[in-house]
Amino acid sequence: MSTTVIEDAALNAADRCDRCGAQAYMRVTLAGGYDLLFCAHHGKEHADKLKQVALKIHDESARIS
């Protein structure tokens, strides 16, 4: 038996924050299978609540210099 692991696609400049429209650096997957995108600012602002409801958090905010 083998298991296939599918990596999350990297976020790019076309991915925009659902809160403010800035470039997204965080993808949050919810239980219903829906994704929310956040800029680094809003991802950090809502991090505590997102950790409570997210199945997965893909955070690329370390790319910001």
N, C-alpha and C positions, 0 to 999 in steps of 0.2 A: 504494500500500500504506500502510495506517495502523496505528499501534500504540496500543493502549489501555493506559494505566497505571492500575493499581488501587492506591490508597493504602491503607495499613494502617488498620484501624479504630482510633480512639483508645481507649486503655485507660480504664476507668471504675472506680467504687468497687466494682462487683460482681466485678471481676477480682482474683483473690487469688494470692498467691505460692505456688508449688508446694512450697516449702521450709518456710514457717512460717505461711502463712495471712494475712499482712498484705496491705494493698492493693498490687497489682502496679503497677510503673512501668516494667517492662522485659519485652518479648516477644522470645523467642529462637526463630527458626525453624531446625530441624535438617534434615539432608539427606533424611530419610524423610518430610518434610512435616509433622512434628509440631512443635507449639509448646510451649515451656516459659515460664511466667510467674514473674517474680521481683520482690520488693520492691527498693527502692533499695539497702538494706543487702546482701542476698544477691547482687544483680546485680553490685555492686562487688567483693564478696568473691570471686566466681567469674569475674570478667571475663576474666582471662588464659586460663583454660581454655575459656570460652565462645567467645572469639574464634577459637580453634583449630578448633572443631567446628561453629560456626554458619554457616548460609547467609546469615542476615540477623539483625541485632539492631536492634529498635525500642526506643529508650530515651527515656522521657518523665520521667526523674528530675529534669530541670531545672524541672518544674512545682512541686516542693516548695520552699516558702519558708522 
